Amino acid sequence: MGPRLPSIVVLLLAVGFASADTIVLKNGRRIVAENVTEDSTHVIYQTSFGQTSLPKSIVARVEHDDLVDRSTSSAAAEPPVSAPALEPVGGYEEVTARAVHDNAVDYAYIAQLEADARSGGAIAVAKLSAAHHAAAQFLASKGDTDAAIEQYRQALVFAPENLGLLANLGVLYLRESRFTAALDPLEHAQRLAPDSADVAKLMGWAYYGANKTEEAIEEWKRAERLGADPEIEQALAKAERDRSEEETYREGETAHFDLKYYGGARPELARDILRALEEDFRDLESQLDYTPPDSISVILYTRQTFADITRAPGWVGALNDGRLRIPVQGLEQVTPEVAHVLKHELTHSFIGQKSHYRAPTWLQEGVAQWMEGRRSTADAAALVNRAAQGTLPSWGTLEGSWMGFSGEEGAFAYAWSLAVVESIVEAGGITDISRLVDEITSAPSTEVALKQTLHLSYDDLRQQTVAYLKRAYLR
Ligand SMILES: [Zn+2]
């Protein structure tokens, strides 16, 4: 067996997460929420439209906005394994005591050590490494992870092959959920010490966090062979449970979706997309007071670009059959942009089915954009201008297919439709949208439905929207 690193579990991770009340998903998405609580399987939170929940399996952590110790928190906030203590060098207590004293880092002292290291020998470099490590641990304990990372980076300039420096840098990235960044120093450490159980343990954490379950299992099995602790066994068992869950996703079944994919989409990506859609489904279900009766087909295309992403007008018709067509060419994970597209497209499915496919295009696109989180901030002035010039597109044009629109007209139609929906939601809440959509299923026209539910003519709705834009964005 090769060099074995000292393996004392430290309280490195017990510092906690103290900032805004934010649920951070494994895919990187952040949900700002109130009253976040947890049970054994779900993270539960309040939205302005009621309570909703997420399976813990997709939550990386919960960041709370208070500094009160929450003993109820949280399996979701815990990393899969703890960080082993890896001293870059031993026996320089005097150096570490001088590097951090009186509750502060002594940067002048570290600069002096750096000057010594520049001109010389192994001992000077060892001292510098010890000082940077002490400074980094102190900064990390104060919550300044970026500064702590910088300390390790500076030390690695002089000691690029120091296992402890590499591993500790990796740990800081892991604590920040920056899993890809963590892999860089950890892979380097593993090349230097292929028999280190501690490094394999951390590699497993990085892969697990990055949703690379297969690789995580491999690393934790390696750590187990190299003689690791019971913690590894637990993490490994959990990763193996996740893997069998992934098998299910590969077959493309969840409660509400039926997935088909062509070409080489990664199973993990398909799984993450389905998870995100399940979450969106629950949200839309409560906001629109509607549950689509049948499972929704999702088609992942690996070799096709998707017009709706760029708000180009060429898509319409194709989408209103209720299926979700998601382009995943070159995608590794659910990026924030893709998360927006998923929510947008799923909204179309909801509105389509709820209205029996009778919702006009402006309502479809307005609500889909509103649900994905888009707002009129940047477009308000241009919209008010066009309204003043009397050059808004006619409601008749906006109701039908947008296929014939030029790119610019299409973009304008999207922007105006969003503004209209925003003004309806502002005046009466999202329930007004829900009532309007219901009325459209039986009313002879959209305008009649509008009058019966919101007591507005199309002309009133235009005026309401312009007044809203001025009030909300142009004051
Ligand atoms: Zn759309």
Boltz pocket constraint, residues with backbone or C-beta under 6 A from the ligand:
constraints:
  - pocket:
      binder: B
      contacts: [[A, 308], [A, 344], [A, 348], [A, 364], [A, 365], [A, 368]]
      max_distance: 6.0
